[in-house]
Amino acid sequence: MQLTERLKSVANDFPGAKNAECALVYGYIDHTAGLTLEILALGNKSGSDFHFENGNNNIRSFIRIGAVKDCVFYSADSNEEYVSRYVVMNRMSY
């Protein structure tokens, strides 16, 4: 997901926050608040490739979908590196 200046404020405790252009997020339905995204890591996009820093297992940061409705989203579903590096490990650590 494209990381705007406004969104950087909720991600400033993640590695690479100062120069990040995008965020790797995990989307889920919060039965009280609706569609929610959790930031897993921050990074940069170069062409069709992404480089993400390590996540922050000491803090969790959430974004409601309404706050990012005008942002650009990219799909990383087919990239096994992201699944094994962030999603599986982060879910197991909580």
C-alpha angles and dihedrals in degrees: 000000000000110000112222125196089254092055093047088074091067092046102043093113093060123097112265095018095137095063102022120132100180143023132221105225138185116216126210142154115260103200091215103037103026128228109011134180124210117205111233100173144342127233151134136273123226113182105308094336129091132203116198128190122224116286126244112251092183097064136035122209124195134194125194113226093241090065092060103035091119097044126106114251126201127197121237097165093118095050108097091191091068094046095050097037101046118005102047095038095044094049091051094050095062 
